[in-house]
Amino acid sequence: MSGTRRKDADWQIPTDEALSWPAAQTAVLMDIRDELKKLNRLLYCDNFISIPSILRAVRANTSKPRPRLKPKKGRAR
């Protein structure tokens, strides 16, 4: 199986008006592959990866401070 795989090959699809089902499926799979490549480039971008830490810093800087608890009074015996 590994010998038959052609990574990132652009398959030739007939350009006549009546596409066969296998040709249409191949075209759709190539489009999906291209979109997945775009998503992978985006997901591994440094700007995208740093978004959670930036949001945590914004939350820490804009949240209200926690109210201080009053010390509990002991019971008189």
C-alpha angles and dihedrals in degrees: 000000000000091000093058096052117101108192115219093355116158105227118218111246120191111249098208117120097254107066118193120230094251090051092049091048090050091051092050092048091051090051091049090049091053092049092049090052090054091049092050091052089051096046093052094046113118092229092055094045093052095054096093093053091047091051091049090052091049091049092049092049097046104038122102115256115257114256114250115245118237114239114258116250117232123237120258112239 
